[in-house]
């Protein structure tokens, strides 16, 4: 399982149970919002002022350890 910044938030939260908590810890608290579901991870990071490359790397590191 590998995450990329062009993946949609809706897709990501369905991939694995650890992803939603990781996104929320990063500052994305609106995961349940219908419009958030169709945003890419990169778009969501821009809106929330989060470095997307760092987030993707951290998330992939966590998932690789599972």
N, C-alpha and C positions, 0 to 999 in steps of 0.2 A: 504494500500500500504506500503510495507516494503522493504527496500533496504538491500542487503547483498553484501559483498565484492567479491563474486564469480560471480556476475551479469556482463554481458557484457555492455560496454559503449554504444553500439548501442541500446540495450534494455532500458537502463536507460534514455537516452535522449527522447525516445518515451513514457515513462511512464507518464510524467507530464511536463508541460511547465516551471516549476521552476527549474528542474534538471540541464539543460544545463548551465544556469547562475550560479548556485551553484558550478558546476564543474569548470567553467571558473574563478570564484572568488578564488577558491582553487589553481589555477595555471595551469589548464589543458586547454590550448588555442588551442589544435589541435583536437577538437571534430569532425570536418568535415573530417579529414583524414581517408581514407578507412581502413588503418590498425588499427586505434584507435577504429573503430567500433567493431572489433572482439577481442579486449583486455578486460580482466576482469578489474573491478574497482581496485582490488588489484594489478594487473600488472601495470596498469596506475599510480597508486600511487607510486609504487616502482620506476618507470622510472622518475617521477617528484619529488621524495623526499618528499612525503606527507604521514603523518600518516593516514593510511587507516581506522583504528578503530575509530579515532576521526572524520574523515570525514563522515563515515557511521552513527555514532551516531548523528552528527549535522544534516545531511540530513534527517534522520528518525524523528528527533525532529521537523524540519520544516514541513515535510509532515504530521505529526500527527496533527499539528495545523491547517491544511487547512480544 
